[in-house]
Amino acid sequence: MLEISASGVPFVARLEEEAAPATVAAFRRLLPLESRIIHVRWSGEGGWIPFGDLDLGLDAENATCYPSPGEVVLYPGGISETEILLAYGYVSFPSKAGALAGNHFATIVEGTENLRELGRRMLWEGAQEIVFRES
């Protein structure tokens, strides 16, 4: 399981080890991960953490252009920069270069009732602190 604290709000996510084993392994190498999450620019109801040209050595795996609320995806770079996207509502995952498909590697299973509040804070208050730790 993955513990996520975003804007001081706790969430617990299930790592999708069967569907995205390489992505989960790459993400684990980043843990503990402390960053800031900002509201997406073009995608809808989500937050993102940009990583620039970070190369995790990943290909598409369990990829989706339409993450559902509570899904966490990692775009491994290529057309656009490497990034993590956390959907708090409905999202279509585009970029200035066109549609992207991110690797769905985690799903929030506890705290989903707080996702909309996190989205409101990202949109109206700006970047929020976020911490990922494996439990």
N, C-alpha and C positions, 0 to 999 in steps of 0.2 A: 504494500500500500504506500501511497505517497501523501504526505502531509503538505498542504499548501496554506500559507497565510498571506492573504492579499488585502491590503488596506486594514490590517488588523483583524480581518474576518477569517476564521478557520474553515478549511475544506479538507475532505479526505477523498482521494482519487484512487481508483483501481488502475494499476499498470496493465496494459493490454499485451501481456507477454506472448501469448499464442499468436495473435494477429500481427504484431509488430516487434518481433524479438530483437532485431538489429537496432531499431530506433530506441527501444527501451534500454538496451545495453549502452548505446551512445549517450542517452540522456543521463543514465546513472553515473557516467564518468564526469558529468558536470556538477553532480551533487556534492555538498549542499550548494544550491544556487540561490544567490541573493541578487535581485535586480529591481527594476521598476517596470511597471506595465502601463501602457497608455492606450487610449481608445483608438481603435482601428481607423484608418483614413478612408477606405473605400468599401469595406466589407460588410458593414451592417452592425449587428449587436455583438461586439467582441472586443477583446483587448489583445495587444501584441507586445512582444518583447523582441526588438530587433538585435541581431548579432552580426550584422555586416557580412564580411566575407569569411566568417568562421566555417571551416570545412570539417564536418563530422564523418566524412567518408560514407555517406548514406545514399541510397537510391530510393525510389518510390516504394512504399510498403504500407499496406492498409490505407492507401491515400484517398482523400476526399476533398472535393471542392466546396462541400456543404456541411460543415460540422454542425451537429445539433447542440442545443444548450447543455453545458457541462462537459463537452468534449474538448480535449486539449490536443492540438496538432503541432507537429514540427515540420516546417518546410526546410529541406536540407540545402537550399541554395540552388543556383543555376540561372534561371530566367531573372529572378529577383534575389534579394539578400536572404541569408539564413534567418529564420525567425520562429518564434513560438506564438501560436494564436490560441486564446482561450475564449470559447463561445459562451456568452451569458444569455444570448437569445438566438435569433435566427441569423445565420451568416452565409454569405456567398463569398468565397475566398479569392478576390481578384487583386491585382496590383497594377501599377502604371504600365506594366508590360503585358497585361492580360490575365486570364484566369490562372490560378495556381491550385495545386493539389498538395495538401499537407498530410504528413503521416500521422494518423490518429493513433496515439500511443498511451493515452490516459483518459479516464472518464470519471468525473466527480460523482461520488456516490453518497457523500454526506455533506450537508451545507448547501444543497442546491437551492433552498429557499432564499439564500442570501446572494445569489448570482445577480439578480436585477439591481440590488443595492450597490454591489461592486461596479456594475455597469454605469449606474448613475454617478458614482464618485469619479470614475475614470473620465466620463464625459464632461462633468461640470466642475470638478476640482483638479483635473489634470493627472499627471503621472502618480501612480500609487506604488508603494513598496510591496514587493512580493518575494516570498521565500518558499523554496521547494526543499523538502527533506524526506528521505525514505524512512518509514516507520517499521 
